[in-house]
Amino acid sequence: MASFRQACNEASPQTIQNALNPFFATWETNLTDSNLEKLESIAKYKHLSNLLETIIIHDDIEKLDPWNIRYIPTEDYPHTIWPRDETGRVITSEIGIERLTRMLHTRQLRPKMIKIRDYQATNSNFPSDPDRGEREAVYARDLIRARAPSGTAPASVAVMARDLVRDAAVSITSLSIGHVEWPIGEEREQYMLIANPVETISVGSPIVAEAMFLLSPHFEGQETDFSLLREAGLNLACQDAASYWLDQMFYKAPALRAIQLAVSPPCTSSLTASMVVPRFTKFELSRRSTSAEQILAMLACSRETLTRISLRSISLDESTWEEFLSLIAREFRALTSFDLMGLTGHGNRLDFHKAPEHIPREFEAGVSFRAKAPERRVMGMKYNGPNAAKFLGVLSGHVDMVTRKDIEERRARALAESSEVVSTA
């Protein structure tokens, strides 16, 4: 490393950048042992640290998953698996999160992007196959035994991300925490193609959660770490770091304009309209049990700016959907788009089956419905066009709350009618 540094010192900055950028622009690390020491060495050498644009943090479980590779590595294969507690969460105190935070805080590293990935392989991908080695299969299965439940996969990265940025003094312009789609590995695809067609092959796809931050290089002098944040997507589990992230989004991000939020179970009881600061233009809320009061608290400063609202798989307490949609239509006059889907309340479900008969001609071009066969229950609808608030007000007067019994009866009638048509034909 010493001779390498000397060569870099003797070369011109442009030569260094052209030659080394492909090797250092994206740096993957598990933040343990020698892997962490390499990152710290880069941080100490300015010519190298200036080249580093993206840091991807993950352990090596994806390298051991048959979904990505054809053969399971032996126990001699070099790898690092993060330590986890009894719930499957990564123990951040036992990896180098704090040391990376220090490098960011002291400006030794100035990346444009940071990703934290939690990869969960499926146990069924590790069969006891003699052809691939009983010992290797059992060993690999032991490596993934402590993975977190799939339903709470984003929880670990939410906690790790919180522990990383809380004291890093970086300025975040965009962030997302949640599940990501993971493509099938090339080796796995080849294995499937050449395998005996009668052989049972496990192809259980992994559960992958990721926290991603885009960072501003000009963060000195900012009042808060989130003062430049413009957009955020958060899929959180309440029992972990949700309260921290919600506080940052609603109380410390005055420039935030677009948010996608899913928190389960509910974890927004501390939000009050007097403390909310963002003036949203886009607001998307999903998979929540909440109240009209809480949603309005989130939108306290957005009455003049909100142009798009999306409410999907929401259970509304206290107020009725008819009242709430009517209120949104009156209060948020700048709306140009809304998306309503899977809305429930008091054990009943919102049905738009009467709405198509009451759509004014001026709105017809921008409307789309989502119906469920065979009863043709209209579960949701979208609108994109002028005067969306006015149309939402019209729509609120033509929605019904239906019970599960109503839905089953309508399905039975639809199936009976369909059978009669077939019989007649």
Stockholm file with secondary structure:
# STOCKHOLM 1.0

chainA/1-425         MASFRQACNEASPQTIQNALNPFFATWETNLTDSNLEKLESIAKYKHLSNLLETIIIHDDIEKLDPWNIRYIPTEDYPHTIWPRDETGRVITSEIGIERLTRMLHTRQLRPKMIKIRDYQATNSNFPSDPDRGEREAVYARDLIRARAPSGTAPASVAVMARDLVRDAAVSITSLSIGHVEWPIGEEREQYMLIANPVETISVGSPIVAEAMFLLSPHFEGQETDFSLLREAGLNLACQDAASYWLDQMFYKAPALRAIQLAVSPPCTSSLTASMVVPRFTKFELSRRSTSAEQILAMLACSRETLTRISLRSISLDESTWEEFLSLIAREFRALTSFDLMGLTGHGNRLDFHKAPEHIPREFEAGVSFRAKAPERRVMGMKYNGPNAAKFLGVLSGHVDMVTRKDIEERRARALAESSEVVSTA
#=GR chainA/1-425 SS CHHHHHHHHHSCHHHHHHHHHHHHSEEEECCSHHHHHHHHHHHHSHHHHTTCCEEEECCSHHHHCTTTCSSCCCTTSCCCCCCBCTTSCBCGGGTTHHHHHHHHHTTSCCCSEEEEEEEECCGGGCCCCGGGCHHHHHHHHHHTTTCCCGGGHHHHHHHHHHHHHTTTCCEEEEEEEEECCCCCCHHHHHHHHHSCTTSCCCCCCCEEEEEEEEEESCCTTCSSTTTTCCEEEEEEETTTTHHHHHHHHHHSCTTCCEEEEEEESCCCTTCCTTTCCCCCSEEEEEEEEEEHHHHHHHTTTCTTTCCEEEEEEEEEESSCHHHHHHHHHHHCTTCCEEEEESCEETTEEEECTTGGGGCCGGGGGGEEEEEETTTTEEEEEEEESTTHHHHHHHHHTTCEEECHHHHHHHHHHHHHHHHHHHHHC
#=GC SS_cons         CHHHHHHHHHSCHHHHHHHHHHHHSEEEECCSHHHHHHHHHHHHSHHHHTTCCEEEECCSHHHHCTTTCSSCCCTTSCCCCCCBCTTSCBCGGGTTHHHHHHHHHTTSCCCSEEEEEEEECCGGGCCCCGGGCHHHHHHHHHHTTTCCCGGGHHHHHHHHHHHHHTTTCCEEEEEEEEECCCCCCHHHHHHHHHSCTTSCCCCCCCEEEEEEEEEESCCTTCSSTTTTCCEEEEEEETTTTHHHHHHHHHHSCTTCCEEEEEEESCCCTTCCTTTCCCCCSEEEEEEEEEEHHHHHHHTTTCTTTCCEEEEEEEEEESSCHHHHHHHHHHHCTTCCEEEEESCEETTEEEECTTGGGGCCGGGGGGEEEEEETTTTEEEEEEEESTTHHHHHHHHHTTCEEECHHHHHHHHHHHHHHHHHHHHHC
//
